[in-house]
Amino acid sequence: MGAMAIVVQSRLRAASAPWRVVFLARMLADPKVLPVANRFSPSPVSARIVVVGSSNTDMVVRVPTLPRPGETVIGGTFFTARGGKGANQAVAAARAGGSVTLVANLGDDTLGDETLAALAAEGIAVDQVRRVADTRSGVALILVDEWGENSIAVAPGANALLAPEQIDEVAERLSPDDVLLVQLETPIETVFAAASAASQAGARVILNPAPARELSRELLSLVSVLTPNESEAARLTGLSTGGAEEFDAAATALLHRGVGAVVITLGAGGAYVATREQRELIPAFPVAARDTTGAGDVFNGALAVALAERVRLADAVRFANAAAAISVTRDGAQAAAPYRAEILALAEQPI
């Protein structure tokens, strides 16, 4: 499988986003970028991942089939688990070997107490996790069918109050070696503030555009790597994404809006990687899926770690594919995230 190089884009607006030219050039020229033969190290390279996003408690029911509108389905097992895209991705990155700081909000309730303790136990820096008085922590209601597909409804609670000014303190400590990982379960103003701060520091920005919504060119121009799934890519571009030609068209449309690189995640179909110069489909590792709830978050957390370690994009996606493949064989979101040794063992296997 050929390495995916991120190519310097001559059409980048250097005056408005000089950090992106520096980042892309560094990925090409920096001798610290790991060669393919040594793409995955048993001991992680020290680099920080800052995750800005949501934290929820997931309440999950396993069902034979997902109910249609107006239908009641008798389910089986019920369990609770820690979730939220920001917290999920932070846990996935920490288990994959990253040094992770989480910027998030929790309510002043028992769920918040339990979540904060669990995040700290994962080795995540939680000094930027704020407790919001007189507010409940976020909750997600999740149904998972026997094929591992899911349906999710979220009550954001304290997540909806994550404010741009909460980025200020962590922004002062960002460096060009860091990676910022953001999603869209918190206010868009805060996502933009985080991406702006990271760009000014020369750090790389991964935006997982979930749940999908309209995004401004101003925000997209700050993004180093955009990671939509198939439906999110379609929502962002208004284009069909049913096959290779459609993936290419959607990725091209997003690149034209200023994104540095696009990785469209396709579940069992792998991931479609695109820059202005190159396209590559990175295949998935075949597994029997049990629960896909947190697969995308595990993918993004692992991708952030690999990029922080200066692994080439295609190899970083392979590492992330391996992490996501392991996660879907387990229940839950955070609980399903694999540890680095597990990911390495699968990532080096032929597909």
The 8 nearest C-alpha neighbors of each residue, nearest first, counted from 0:
[[1, 2, 281, 313, 314, 3, 279, 280],
 [2, 0, 3, 313, 279, 314, 35, 4],
 [1, 3, 313, 4, 314, 0, 311, 35],
 [4, 2, 313, 312, 311, 1, 5, 314],
 [5, 3, 6, 2, 311, 312, 27, 313],
 [4, 6, 23, 274, 3, 26, 7, 27],
 [5, 7, 4, 8, 23, 276, 274, 27],
 [8, 6, 23, 24, 9, 20, 5, 27],
 [7, 9, 10, 11, 6, 275, 20, 23],
 [10, 8, 11, 7, 12, 20, 13, 6],
 [9, 11, 8, 12, 13, 7, 257, 255],
 [12, 10, 8, 9, 13, 20, 16, 257],
 [11, 13, 14, 15, 16, 10, 17, 9],
 [14, 12, 17, 16, 15, 11, 20, 19],
 [13, 15, 12, 16, 17, 11, 18, 20],
 [16, 14, 13, 12, 17, 11, 18, 220],
 [15, 17, 13, 18, 14, 19, 12, 20],
 [18, 16, 13, 20, 19, 14, 15, 21],
 [17, 19, 21, 201, 16, 20, 22, 198],
 [20, 18, 22, 21, 17, 16, 23, 223],
 [19, 21, 23, 17, 22, 18, 24, 7],
 [20, 22, 18, 24, 19, 23, 25, 17],
 [23, 21, 19, 25, 20, 24, 18, 26],
 [24, 22, 26, 20, 25, 7, 21, 19],
 [23, 25, 27, 21, 26, 22, 7, 20],
 [24, 26, 29, 22, 28, 27, 23, 21],
 [25, 27, 23, 24, 28, 29, 22, 32],
 [28, 26, 24, 25, 29, 23, 5, 4],
 [27, 29, 25, 26, 24, 30, 32, 31],
 [28, 30, 25, 31, 32, 26, 27, 24],
 [31, 29, 32, 28, 33, 27, 25, 26],
 [30, 32, 29, 33, 309, 28, 308, 34],
 [33, 31, 309, 30, 29, 310, 26, 34],
 [32, 34, 310, 38, 31, 309, 37, 35],
 [35, 33, 36, 37, 38, 32, 310, 311],
 [34, 36, 38, 37, 33, 2, 314, 311],
 [35, 37, 34, 38, 33, 39, 40, 314],
 [38, 36, 35, 34, 39, 33, 40, 310],
 [37, 39, 35, 33, 36, 34, 310, 40],
 [40, 38, 37, 41, 343, 310, 318, 305],
 [39, 41, 42, 43, 38, 37, 44, 343],
 [40, 42, 43, 39, 340, 343, 339, 96],
 [43, 41, 40, 44, 96, 39, 339, 45],
 [44, 42, 96, 40, 45, 41, 97, 308],
 [45, 43, 308, 46, 42, 307, 40, 97],
 [44, 46, 43, 47, 98, 97, 308, 307],
 [47, 45, 307, 177, 44, 98, 176, 308],
 [46, 48, 98, 177, 99, 49, 178, 97],
 [47, 49, 178, 99, 177, 179, 98, 50],
 [50, 48, 100, 179, 99, 101, 180, 178],
 [51, 49, 180, 101, 179, 181, 89, 102],
 [52, 50, 102, 181, 101, 85, 103, 180],
 [53, 51, 85, 103, 185, 181, 182, 50],
 [52, 54, 85, 83, 158, 84, 103, 184],
 [53, 55, 83, 86, 82, 85, 137, 84],
 [56, 54, 137, 83, 82, 138, 57, 81],
 [55, 57, 81, 138, 82, 80, 139, 137],
 [58, 56, 139, 80, 82, 79, 81, 138],
 [59, 57, 79, 140, 141, 139, 78, 80],
 [58, 60, 141, 78, 77, 142, 79, 57],
 [61, 59, 77, 142, 76, 62, 143, 141],
 [60, 62, 143, 75, 76, 74, 144, 142],
 [63, 61, 74, 144, 64, 143, 75, 60],
 [62, 64, 144, 145, 74, 65, 61, 72],
 [65, 63, 144, 62, 66, 145, 72, 143],
 [64, 66, 144, 67, 62, 142, 63, 143],
 [67, 65, 70, 72, 64, 71, 68, 69],
 [66, 68, 70, 69, 65, 71, 72, 64],
 [69, 67, 70, 66, 71, 65, 72, 150],
 [70, 68, 67, 71, 66, 72, 65, 73],
 [69, 71, 67, 66, 68, 72, 65, 73],
 [72, 70, 66, 73, 69, 67, 68, 74],
 [71, 73, 66, 74, 70, 62, 64, 65],
 [74, 72, 71, 62, 75, 63, 61, 64],
 [75, 73, 62, 61, 72, 60, 63, 76],
 [74, 76, 61, 62, 77, 60, 73, 63],
 [75, 77, 61, 60, 78, 74, 62, 59],
 [78, 76, 60, 59, 75, 61, 79, 58],
 [79, 77, 59, 58, 76, 80, 60, 57],
 [78, 80, 58, 57, 59, 56, 81, 77],
 [81, 79, 57, 56, 82, 331, 58, 78],
 [80, 82, 56, 57, 55, 333, 114, 79],
 [83, 81, 55, 56, 57, 87, 54, 332],
 [84, 82, 54, 55, 53, 86, 85, 87],
 [83, 85, 87, 86, 53, 88, 296, 82],
 [84, 86, 52, 53, 88, 87, 83, 54],
 [85, 87, 89, 54, 83, 88, 84, 90],
 [88, 86, 84, 333, 90, 89, 85, 82],
 [87, 89, 300, 296, 91, 85, 86, 90],
 [88, 90, 86, 92, 87, 91, 50, 93],
 [91, 89, 93, 87, 92, 88, 94, 86],
 [92, 90, 300, 88, 297, 94, 336, 89],
 [93, 91, 300, 95, 89, 97, 301, 90],
 [92, 94, 97, 90, 96, 95, 91, 99],
 [93, 95, 338, 91, 96, 92, 339, 90],
 [96, 94, 339, 92, 338, 93, 301, 97],
 [95, 97, 93, 94, 43, 339, 92, 98],
 [98, 96, 93, 92, 304, 99, 95, 48],
 [97, 99, 47, 48, 93, 46, 96, 45],
 [98, 100, 48, 123, 97, 49, 47, 93],
 [99, 101, 124, 49, 123, 50, 48, 125],
 [100, 102, 50, 125, 49, 51, 103, 127],
 [101, 103, 51, 127, 128, 50, 52, 100],
 [104, 102, 128, 52, 53, 101, 51, 129],
 [105, 103, 129, 158, 128, 157, 130, 161],
 [106, 104, 130, 136, 111, 157, 131, 129],
 [105, 107, 136, 135, 134, 131, 130, 157],
 [106, 108, 132, 130, 131, 111, 134, 135],
 [109, 107, 111, 110, 106, 135, 112, 136],
 [108, 110, 112, 111, 113, 107, 106, 114],
 [111, 109, 113, 108, 112, 114, 136, 56],
 [110, 112, 114, 108, 105, 109, 113, 106],
 [113, 111, 109, 115, 110, 114, 116, 108],
 [112, 114, 110, 116, 111, 115, 117, 109],
 [113, 115, 111, 117, 116, 112, 110, 118],
 [116, 114, 118, 112, 117, 113, 111, 119],
 [115, 117, 119, 113, 114, 118, 120, 112],
 [116, 118, 120, 114, 119, 115, 113, 121],
 [119, 117, 121, 115, 120, 116, 123, 114],
 [118, 120, 116, 123, 122, 121, 117, 115],
 [119, 121, 117, 118, 122, 116, 123, 115],
 [122, 120, 118, 119, 123, 117, 90, 93],
 [121, 123, 119, 120, 124, 93, 118, 99],
 [122, 124, 119, 99, 121, 100, 118, 125],
 [123, 125, 100, 126, 99, 101, 122, 119],
 [126, 124, 128, 127, 101, 123, 119, 100],
 [125, 127, 128, 124, 129, 101, 100, 102],
 [128, 126, 102, 125, 129, 101, 103, 100],
 [129, 127, 103, 125, 102, 104, 126, 101],
 [130, 128, 104, 127, 105, 131, 103, 126],
 [129, 131, 105, 106, 107, 104, 132, 128],
 [132, 130, 106, 134, 107, 105, 129, 157],
 [133, 131, 134, 107, 130, 106, 135, 108],
 [132, 134, 107, 131, 135, 106, 108, 157],
 [135, 133, 106, 132, 131, 157, 107, 156],
 [136, 134, 106, 156, 157, 108, 107, 137],
 [135, 137, 106, 105, 156, 157, 111, 110],
 [136, 138, 55, 155, 156, 154, 157, 158],
 [137, 139, 56, 55, 154, 153, 57, 155],
 [140, 138, 153, 57, 152, 58, 56, 141],
 [141, 139, 58, 152, 151, 57, 59, 153],
 [142, 140, 151, 59, 150, 58, 139, 60],
 [141, 143, 60, 150, 149, 59, 61, 151],
 [142, 144, 149, 61, 148, 147, 62, 60],
 [145, 143, 62, 64, 63, 147, 146, 148],
 [144, 146, 63, 147, 62, 64, 143, 289],
 [147, 145, 144, 148, 289, 288, 290, 143],
 [146, 148, 290, 289, 144, 291, 145, 288],
 [149, 147, 144, 146, 143, 291, 290, 150],
 [148, 150, 143, 142, 292, 144, 147, 151],
 [149, 151, 142, 141, 143, 152, 65, 148],
 [152, 150, 141, 140, 142, 149, 153, 139],
 [151, 153, 140, 139, 141, 154, 150, 138],
 [152, 154, 139, 138, 155, 140, 151, 137],
 [153, 155, 138, 137, 156, 139, 152, 140],
 [156, 154, 137, 158, 159, 153, 157, 138],
 [155, 157, 137, 136, 135, 158, 154, 159],
 [158, 156, 136, 159, 160, 105, 106, 104],
 [159, 157, 155, 160, 156, 53, 104, 161],
 [158, 160, 157, 185, 161, 155, 156, 186],
 [159, 161, 158, 157, 162, 104, 186, 185],
 [162, 160, 158, 159, 104, 185, 103, 186],
 [161, 163, 164, 165, 189, 160, 186, 188],
 [164, 162, 189, 165, 166, 192, 188, 161],
 [165, 163, 166, 167, 162, 189, 192, 168],
 [164, 166, 163, 162, 167, 168, 161, 102],
 [165, 167, 164, 163, 169, 168, 170, 193],
 [168, 166, 170, 164, 165, 169, 171, 163],
 [169, 167, 170, 171, 166, 165, 172, 164],
 [168, 170, 172, 171, 167, 166, 173, 127],
 [171, 169, 167, 173, 172, 168, 196, 166],
 [170, 172, 169, 168, 173, 167, 196, 200],
 [171, 173, 170, 169, 174, 168, 200, 167],
 [174, 172, 170, 171, 200, 177, 169, 197],
 [173, 175, 176, 177, 200, 202, 201, 172],
 [176, 174, 202, 201, 177, 200, 173, 203],
 [177, 175, 174, 202, 46, 307, 178, 47],
 [178, 176, 47, 202, 174, 175, 48, 46],
 [177, 179, 203, 48, 202, 204, 307, 49],
 [180, 178, 204, 49, 48, 50, 203, 205],
 [179, 181, 50, 205, 206, 204, 49, 51],
 [180, 182, 206, 51, 50, 52, 207, 205],
 [181, 183, 207, 208, 206, 209, 184, 52],
 [182, 184, 209, 185, 210, 208, 187, 181],
 [185, 183, 53, 182, 52, 210, 186, 209],
 [184, 186, 183, 159, 158, 52, 53, 187],
 [187, 185, 188, 189, 159, 190, 161, 184],
 [188, 186, 190, 189, 191, 185, 183, 184],
 [189, 187, 191, 186, 190, 192, 163, 162],
 [188, 190, 163, 192, 187, 191, 186, 162],
 [189, 191, 187, 193, 188, 192, 194, 181],
 [192, 190, 194, 188, 189, 193, 195, 218],
 [193, 191, 189, 195, 190, 194, 163, 196],
 [192, 194, 196, 190, 191, 195, 166, 189],
 [195, 193, 191, 197, 196, 192, 198, 221],
 [196, 194, 192, 198, 193, 197, 191, 199],
 [195, 197, 193, 199, 194, 198, 170, 192],
 [196, 198, 202, 200, 194, 199, 195, 193],
 [199, 197, 201, 195, 200, 196, 202, 194],
 [198, 200, 196, 197, 201, 195, 18, 202],
 [201, 199, 197, 198, 202, 174, 173, 175],
 [202, 200, 175, 198, 18, 199, 197, 174],
 [203, 201, 175, 197, 177, 200, 178, 198],
 [202, 204, 178, 223, 179, 177, 201, 205],
 [203, 205, 179, 223, 222, 178, 180, 206],
 [206, 204, 224, 180, 225, 223, 179, 222],
 [207, 205, 225, 181, 182, 208, 180, 226],
 [206, 208, 182, 226, 209, 227, 225, 181],
 [209, 207, 211, 182, 227, 206, 183, 210],
 [210, 208, 211, 183, 207, 182, 184, 231],
 [209, 211, 183, 208, 212, 184, 231, 182],
 [212, 210, 209, 231, 208, 234, 235, 213],
 [211, 213, 214, 210, 235, 234, 208, 209],
 [212, 214, 235, 215, 211, 234, 236, 208],
 [215, 213, 212, 216, 218, 219, 235, 217],
 [214, 216, 217, 218, 219, 213, 220, 256],
 [215, 217, 219, 218, 256, 220, 214, 257],
 [216, 218, 215, 220, 219, 221, 214, 257],
 [219, 217, 215, 216, 220, 221, 191, 214],
 [218, 220, 216, 222, 221, 258, 217, 257],
 [219, 221, 257, 217, 258, 218, 222, 216],
 [220, 222, 219, 218, 194, 198, 223, 195],
 [223, 221, 204, 219, 258, 220, 224, 205],
 [222, 224, 259, 204, 203, 205, 260, 258],
 [223, 225, 260, 205, 261, 222, 259, 226],
 [224, 226, 261, 206, 205, 207, 262, 260],
 [227, 225, 262, 207, 263, 261, 206, 224],
 [228, 226, 263, 231, 232, 208, 207, 225],
 [227, 229, 264, 263, 231, 230, 232, 265],
 [228, 230, 232, 231, 265, 240, 263, 264],
 [231, 229, 233, 232, 228, 234, 240, 227],
 [230, 232, 234, 227, 228, 211, 233, 229],
 [233, 231, 235, 229, 227, 230, 234, 228],
 [232, 234, 230, 238, 237, 231, 236, 235],
 [235, 233, 231, 237, 232, 236, 230, 211],
 [234, 236, 232, 233, 237, 231, 213, 212],
 [235, 237, 238, 233, 234, 249, 232, 252],
 [238, 236, 233, 234, 235, 239, 232, 249],
 [239, 237, 233, 236, 249, 240, 245, 234],
 [238, 240, 233, 241, 245, 237, 249, 246],
 [241, 239, 245, 246, 242, 233, 229, 238],
 [240, 242, 239, 245, 243, 246, 229, 244],
 [243, 241, 245, 244, 240, 246, 239, 247],
 [242, 244, 246, 245, 247, 241, 240, 271],
 [245, 243, 247, 246, 242, 248, 240, 241],
 [244, 246, 240, 248, 242, 247, 243, 239],
 [247, 245, 243, 249, 240, 248, 244, 250],
 [246, 248, 244, 250, 245, 249, 251, 243],
 [247, 249, 245, 251, 246, 250, 252, 244],
 [248, 250, 252, 246, 251, 247, 245, 236],
 [251, 249, 247, 253, 252, 248, 246, 261],
 [252, 250, 254, 248, 253, 249, 247, 255],
 [251, 253, 249, 255, 250, 254, 248, 256],
 [254, 252, 256, 250, 255, 251, 258, 249],
 [255, 253, 258, 251, 256, 257, 252, 250],
 [254, 256, 252, 253, 257, 251, 258, 250],
 [257, 255, 253, 254, 216, 258, 219, 252],
 [256, 258, 220, 254, 255, 219, 259, 216],
 [259, 257, 254, 222, 220, 219, 260, 256],
 [258, 260, 223, 224, 222, 257, 254, 274],
 [261, 259, 224, 274, 258, 273, 223, 225],
 [260, 262, 225, 273, 224, 272, 250, 226],
 [261, 263, 272, 226, 271, 225, 264, 270],
 [264, 262, 271, 227, 228, 270, 226, 229],
 [263, 265, 270, 228, 266, 262, 269, 227],
 [266, 264, 268, 269, 270, 229, 228, 267],
 [267, 265, 268, 269, 264, 283, 270, 228],
 [266, 268, 269, 283, 265, 285, 284, 282],
 [269, 267, 265, 266, 283, 282, 270, 264],
 [270, 268, 283, 282, 265, 267, 281, 266],
 [269, 271, 264, 281, 265, 263, 280, 272],
 [272, 270, 280, 263, 262, 279, 281, 264],
 [273, 271, 262, 279, 278, 261, 280, 270],
 [274, 272, 278, 261, 260, 277, 250, 262],
 [273, 275, 260, 277, 276, 5, 261, 278],
 [276, 274, 277, 273, 254, 8, 6, 251],
 [275, 277, 274, 6, 278, 273, 5, 8],
 [276, 278, 274, 273, 275, 279, 3, 4],
 [277, 279, 273, 272, 274, 280, 276, 271],
 [280, 278, 272, 271, 281, 273, 277, 3],
 [279, 281, 271, 270, 272, 282, 269, 278],
 [280, 282, 270, 269, 279, 271, 317, 283],
 [283, 281, 269, 280, 268, 270, 284, 350],
 [282, 284, 269, 267, 320, 268, 285, 281],
 [283, 285, 350, 324, 321, 286, 282, 320],
 [286, 284, 283, 267, 287, 324, 350, 282],
 [285, 287, 288, 284, 324, 328, 325, 327],
 [286, 288, 328, 289, 285, 327, 324, 146],
 [289, 287, 327, 328, 147, 290, 286, 146],
 [288, 290, 147, 328, 327, 329, 146, 287],
 [291, 289, 147, 327, 330, 292, 288, 329],
 [290, 292, 327, 294, 147, 293, 148, 289],
 [293, 291, 290, 332, 294, 149, 331, 148],
 [292, 294, 332, 296, 295, 291, 297, 331],
 [295, 293, 323, 297, 291, 296, 292, 326],
 [296, 294, 298, 297, 293, 299, 323, 264],
 [295, 297, 88, 299, 293, 298, 294, 87],
 [296, 298, 91, 294, 300, 295, 323, 299],
 [299, 297, 319, 295, 323, 296, 301, 300],
 [300, 298, 302, 296, 301, 297, 303, 295],
 [301, 299, 92, 88, 91, 297, 303, 302],
 [300, 302, 319, 304, 92, 298, 303, 299],
 [303, 301, 299, 319, 305, 304, 300, 315],
 [304, 302, 306, 300, 301, 305, 307, 299],
 [303, 305, 307, 301, 97, 302, 306, 92],
 [304, 306, 308, 315, 302, 307, 310, 303],
 [307, 305, 309, 308, 303, 310, 304, 302],
 [308, 306, 304, 309, 305, 46, 303, 178],
 [307, 309, 305, 306, 44, 310, 304, 46],
 [310, 308, 32, 306, 307, 33, 311, 305],
 [309, 311, 33, 306, 305, 308, 315, 32],
 [312, 310, 314, 313, 315, 3, 4, 309],
 [311, 313, 315, 3, 314, 316, 310, 4],
 [312, 314, 3, 316, 315, 2, 311, 317],
 [315, 313, 317, 316, 311, 312, 318, 310],
 [314, 316, 312, 305, 318, 313, 317, 302],
 [317, 315, 319, 313, 314, 318, 320, 302],
 [316, 318, 314, 320, 319, 315, 321, 313],
 [317, 319, 315, 321, 316, 320, 346, 314],
 [320, 318, 298, 316, 301, 302, 322, 321],
 [321, 319, 317, 323, 318, 322, 283, 316],
 [322, 320, 324, 318, 346, 319, 323, 342],
 [321, 323, 319, 342, 325, 320, 324, 337],
 [322, 324, 294, 326, 298, 320, 325, 297],
 [325, 323, 321, 326, 322, 327, 320, 284],
 [324, 326, 322, 323, 327, 328, 321, 337],
 [325, 327, 335, 323, 336, 328, 324, 329],
 [328, 326, 291, 290, 288, 329, 324, 325],
 [327, 329, 289, 288, 326, 325, 287, 290],
 [330, 328, 335, 327, 326, 289, 290, 331],
 [331, 329, 290, 335, 289, 332, 328, 334],
 [332, 330, 335, 334, 333, 292, 80, 329],
 [331, 333, 293, 335, 334, 292, 82, 87],
 [334, 332, 87, 335, 336, 82, 90, 81],
 [333, 335, 332, 336, 331, 330, 80, 81],
 [334, 336, 326, 329, 332, 333, 331, 330],
 [335, 337, 91, 326, 333, 334, 297, 338],
 [338, 336, 341, 322, 335, 326, 94, 325],
 [337, 339, 94, 95, 341, 340, 342, 336],
 [338, 340, 95, 342, 341, 96, 94, 343],
 [339, 341, 343, 342, 338, 344, 41, 95],
 [342, 340, 344, 339, 338, 343, 337, 345],
 [341, 343, 339, 322, 345, 344, 340, 321],
 [344, 342, 346, 340, 345, 341, 339, 347],
 [343, 345, 341, 342, 346, 347, 340, 348],
 [344, 346, 348, 342, 343, 347, 321, 341],
 [347, 345, 343, 321, 348, 318, 344, 342],
 [346, 348, 345, 344, 343, 349, 39, 342],
 [347, 349, 345, 346, 350, 344, 343, 284],
 [350, 348, 347, 346, 345, 284, 0, 282],
 [349, 284, 348, 282, 285, 283, 346, 347]]
